[in-house]
């Protein structure tokens, strides 16, 4: 069975700093998707960034980038030039080819002014 | 384009009462998910539909929970009777296979408080 582990329950950084959120996963499959979702205090979950396992190049979306290490089953999220609006819960998620999607327990990120 | 719509946003009930949540997914999205999210935790899958068929309900507590997705569009999740431990946010999400991006689109959730 697939598992997703986020080892940092809570983090705080100063505005404009760079922060990295960790995620590891376990699967025996070779083709899958990995995601980072953001859930602001208003609660609606939105996609931050997506990585397809067969792509070696790390995904990047503006200030957000990932470090995907397939052999190590690691998928960290880097937020550069952090902003107050980045304050939220961040969830790492795994999706296999059968559309089963599982989430980690989340990391609560506080961006401090 | 309208997003995933859920109702009610908030519901407070006494234990042993029934409760129902409704979800309208994004038009054209054939896959629909119900998740339960406890406070400070990640979403946990309850049931997944492909069109009107429940293809994964292994985590649904079937003694008190039921769900349906008639005509493969809207879906209803019911709890009867509710227990104190059912207090959580119930999230609905949908996606389409056509775009093959894997992205889930979430509703705002229905927060249930059982007293």
Interface residues (C-beta under 8 A of the other chain):
Chain A: X4 X33 X35 X37 X42 X43 X44 X45 X46 X47 X50 X52 X91 X93 X95 X99 X100 X101 X102 X103 X104 X105 X106 X108
Chain B: X31 X33 X35 X40 X41 X42 X43 X44 X45 X48 X50 X55 X56 X89 X91 X93 X95 X97 X101 X102 X103 X104 X106 X107 X108 X109
